[in-house]
Amino acid sequence: MTRAAVSIASNIAEGEERESHAESARFLYFAKGSSGELATQIFIAIEIGVIEK
């Protein structure tokens, strides 16, 4: 979960440092994927009782 959360911020930061809008958008797309990954991990953690809702 930590890795996915860090990946979101890191991809946004890396995309903003790129020279083009297309590259920035590409890294936002990666961040969106990491966001989905984190959401899934949170749902699973709640379901199996690792964290509370």
C-alpha positions, 0 to 999 in steps of 0.5 A: 500500500505504501509503495502504491501511494508513493507511486501516485505522488512520484508519477505526478511529480515526474510528469510535471517535470517533463517538457511536453503536455503529452508526457505530463498526461502520460505520467498522470495516466500512470498515477491513475493506475497506481490510484486504482491499485491503492484503492483495491488494496484498501478494499481488500484490507478492510474486507479481511480485517486488517484496517477498519472502514 
